[in-house]
Amino acid sequence: MKKWIKDLLKLQETDLRIRQLSTRSEMIPIEVSKIDKEIAHDEAELQKVKENDMTTKLEIKQVESEIMQHNDEIDKFQKQSVMIKKNDEYKAMIKEINATKTKINKLETRELELMDQMDEIKKSFRKEEKIAAERKNTLNGEKEDLLELETTITTQSLKFSDNREKLERPIDFDVLSLYKRLIGKGIGSPLVEVHNGICGNCHLKLTPQTANIASKQVVVTCENCGHLLYVAD
C-alpha cells in the first residue's frame, strides 16, 4: 500500500476517533439533565405526599374544632334547660341537642376516617421515601460516572488533537484539503476502500476508469459521492 494511503488512513483513524469522542461528549449533558429531572420528579412526588399529609392534619383539626363547638352548644343547651318551664320549648331543645349529637357522631366518624387516611399516607410516604432515596443514590452514581467519563473524553480528545498536526505533515496539500472538506461534513469516512469496483461510501459501482486508477493506488475520487478511494494490497 502506498505511503499516502497509509498516512491518510492514520489521520482518518484519529479524526474518526475524535468525532466519536465528540459525539459521545455532546450526549453527556443531555443524559445528566435527564438524571437531574428524574431526581427532581421523585422529590416532587414525595412533596405531594407530604402536602397530602399536611392537608389531612389540617382537616382533622378542623373536624376536632367543629366537634368542640357542637359540644359547647350542647353544654349551653343543657344549662339553659333549667330555665325552661314550657314543655314545648323543652322538647324543642331536646330536639336541637339530639340533632347536634348526630352532627358530632358524623364528625367523629369523619375524624376516624381521616386518621386512618393519615396512617396510610405516612406508610406510603415511608415506603416511597426509601425507594426515592435508593433511586437517588443510583442516579447520582450514574451522574458521577458520566461526569468522570466526560473528563476522560476531554483528556483523550486533547491527546488525539495534539497528534493530528504530526499526522498531517507528510500528506500532500491538495489531498489534505480535499480530505478536510470531506471530514468536515461529518458524514462517513473521507477515504474509503473499493471492493469489486464499488465505492465504500455510496456503494455505487465506479466507472472502469476510476476503478482502474484506484487499483493503481493513485489519488482519485468517486464520481458519485466525491470521496477519496483506495484499493488495499
Secondary structure, 3 states (H helix, E strand, C coil): CCHHHHHHHHHHHHHHHHHHHHHHHHHHHHHHHHHHHHHHHHHHHHHHHHHHHHHHHHHHHHHHHHHHHHHHHHHHHHHHHCCCCCHHHHHHHHHHHHHHHHHHHHHHHHHHHHHHHHHHHHHHHHHHHHHHHHHHHHHHHHHHHHHHHHHHHHHHHHHHHHHHHHHHCCCCHHHHHHHHHHHHCCCCCCEEECECCECCCCCCECCHHHHHHHHCCCCCECCCCCCEEECCC
